[in-house]
Amino acid sequence: MTSDIGEPRGFAATPVRPPAAPSPDRPPEFVQSLERGLDVIRSFSRERPRQTLAEVARQTGMTRAAARRFLITLEHLGYVSSDGRLFTLRPSVLQLGYAYLATFTLAQVAQDHLEVLAEQLHESCSASVIDGSDVVYVARASTNRIMTIGLAVGARLPAYCTSMGKVLLAGLDDDALEHYLSTVTFLPLTVRTVSDRATLRAAVLEVREQGWCLVDQELEDGVRSVAVPVRDAGGRVIAAVNTSAHTTRVTLETLKN
């Protein structure tokens, strides 16, 4: 599949990176232990729902002793369970994400509209926001026509090769966009995936000018999508909405129109 329908084959959930060296940009109040505890939670994924201590340590870049302390703390708090060898997340972890969704009224409003739109188009429709270098799904209405690997609320995908991602990048101010371009790492997910900063900058500026974005099989072969921005009362882009379709059913011209 492609673009914003599902994670492409071979493209796993965003990996947890080893803890970065202390940055001069971090405030003196920065609590690194909190960051590392969240890294432990993020090390679990669809591909890694159950992990040993060694696997958690490897995914997070921690020593086994440090990973063990964080896992024991999370287990005591009710976020992790263990059978003595394997660790898994507990449903309590959902409270962390729900706290955001409960205060983010856009997700509630968007869900109703997405369900109507998906029924009209007979295609999956989604809403997302940008978070760092990724788009994060905050609402979704899916159909059964193109699903291989499903996406749900909370899923993350790279911004540079998704239609919603390029719309959200177009909504950034120039400084924020340049910062993104200077730090993004490109992965050649398909032969059509944008793979350099100059091409991506040109594409984002085009989206900023025309007000919408069409992505053709950049994230995964076989699916193309079109996205538009969601703006607040002041005109600021706060989210993006898209719909996706398989290349065998919908032409580029149909999506453009």
N, C-alpha and C positions, 0 to 999 in steps of 0.2 A: 504494500500500500504506500501512501505517500503523505505528503504534506502534513495536514493536521488531523488525519484520521487515526493513526496509530503509530506506535513506535515501530520504526523499520526493522526488518529482520537483521539481527546482528547489532542493533543499536540499543544497548541496555539503558536502564535508568541512569541518570547523571551520577557518575561515580563520586565517592567522597575523596577529596584530595587530601594529601598529608597536610598537617597543620603548617601554615605559612610561618616564616620567620617573623619576629616582631617587626611591625611596620611603624615608621615614624608618623604615619597618618593616624594611628590609633591613639585615642585619648588616654591619659594616665589612669582613668577610671575603668578602662577595658578589662573585663574579667575573662581571662583565657580559659579558665577551667569550665566556664559555662559554654564557651565555644566548643571545647573538646567534648563535653557531654552531648551537645547537639550533633557533633560529628558521629558519635556512636549511634545515635538514633537514626541518622541519615544513612548509615552503612547498611541498614536492612533495606531490602527492595523485593520486587517480584521475583528477581533472579536469586536473591539471597534471603529468603524468609526465615531461615534457621541457620545460625552461625555458631561455630566454636569460638572460644576465646582467641585462639591463634588467628582465625579469619577476621574477627573484628579488629584485632591489633593491626593486621596487614592492611585492611581497608582504610583505616584511619591514620596510619603512620605512627601509631603509638607503640610503646613497649607493652609486652604482655601484662606487666604489673600495673601499669597505668590503666590499660583497657579493663582489667579485672576490677579495679576500684570503681571505675565509672559504671560498669555493668552491675556490680553489687549495689551501688547507690540507686541506680534506676530500678533495679528489682525491688529494693526496699520501698521506693516511691510508687510502685505499682505499674511502671511503664514497661518492664521487661520481666519475662519468666524464664526459668531454666529447669531442665530435667537432670541437671548434674553435669551435662556435657554440652548440650546445645542450648543456645539462647534464642528467644523469639520475642517480638514485640507483643504487648498486650493492648486490648481495645482502649485503654486509658490514653494512649498516645493520640487518639483521635481528638481528644479535648484540646490539644495544642492547636490543631488546625481549625477546629470549630470555633475557637475563640476569635479567630480572624474572620471567618465567614459570618459569624453572628453579628459582627460590627460592620460588615461590608454589605450594605443594602443593595449595591449594584448586582451582586450575585443573585439575590432573591428576585429582583425585578427582571434581570436578564433571563432567568430560568423559564419564566412563563412565556416570554416572547420567543425564546429559542424553541420551545416545544411547539408553538404555533407555526413558526417558520419551518421547522423540520417536517411537520405534517404537510405543509403546503408544497414543499420542494421534494419531499420523499428522500431527503439526504440528511446526514448528520450535521448539526450546527453547534458551535461552541463559542464561548467567551473566555478571554484570558487577559491577564495583566502581565507586565514585565517585572522580572525580579532578577537583578544582576544581568547575566548573559542569557537567561532563559525566559520563555513565556510559561506562565503557570495557569492551568485551567481552573476557572472559578465557577463555571456553569457549563452544562453540556446536555444536549438532547440528541440521542443517537438513534439511528435506524439499524435494521438488520441487513442492509444491502451490501455493505463493504467492510465488515469487521474481520480482521485477523487477530490483531492484538488490540484489545480495547483500551480506550483512554477514559479516565474518570476525573472528577474534580480533584485537584491537587497534583495532577500529572505535569511533568516539566518536559519541554522540548527546546532545542536551540532556537534562538531568535533569528539567526541569519538565514535559515533555510525554510522558514515557515511564513505563510501569508500574514498571519496575525503578528508574528514577530517583526516583520518589515514595516507593518503599519505602526506598531508601537515604537519602533526605532525612529520612524519618520516624525513621530510626535515629540521626540526629545529635542531639547535645545541644542544648538551647535556644539557647545562644550561637552555636553553629556554624550552626544553622538560620537564626537572625536575620541572621547575616553573609551567608549565601547569599541570603536574600530581599532584602537591601539592595543587593546587587551584581548580581543576575541581570538580563539583558536579554531581554525576551520578543519572540519573532518569531511572528506569526500564520500558522502553517504550514497550518492548516485553520480552518474557521469554529468548530470545537470546541476549538481550542487555548486553554488557560488563558492569560489575558493581563494579569493584575494580581496583585499581591502578596497582597492580602487573600484572594482566591479560592484561590490556591495554598497559602497558610498553612492555610486551613480544610481543604483536601483532604489535605494532609500530616498534619495532626493527626487527621483521620478514619482515615487509613491507620495511624497510630501506635496508635490505639485498637482497630481491628478486626484488625490484623495481616496484611493483604494489600491489594493494590491492583488495580483494574480500570480500564483506560484504553480509552476508546471513540473511536477515530479522531481523536486529538489531534495526532499526528505526521503522519499521512497518511490520506486518505480510503480507506476500504475494509477496514481491518484493526483489530481490537481485541485486547487482550492482558491477561493477568492475571499478577501477580507476587507472590512471597512472599520474606521475608528468609531469609538464611542466618546463623546465629548461632554464635559460638564458645562454648567451655565456660563462659565467664562471662556469657553472654547478650547480648554485644555484637554488633550487626549488622555483619558483615564483607563481605557480598556479597548479591546478589539473584539469583533465578532466575525466569524467566518462560516462558510459552508463548503463542503468538500464533495467530490464526485469522482467516480472511476473514469479513466480515459476512454474506456470502451463505450460509455454511455453518454458522456457530455463532452462536446468539443470546446476548444478554447474560445471560439466565437460566441458560443452559447453562454459561457461564464462571463465574458466581457459585456454581453448585453443584459 
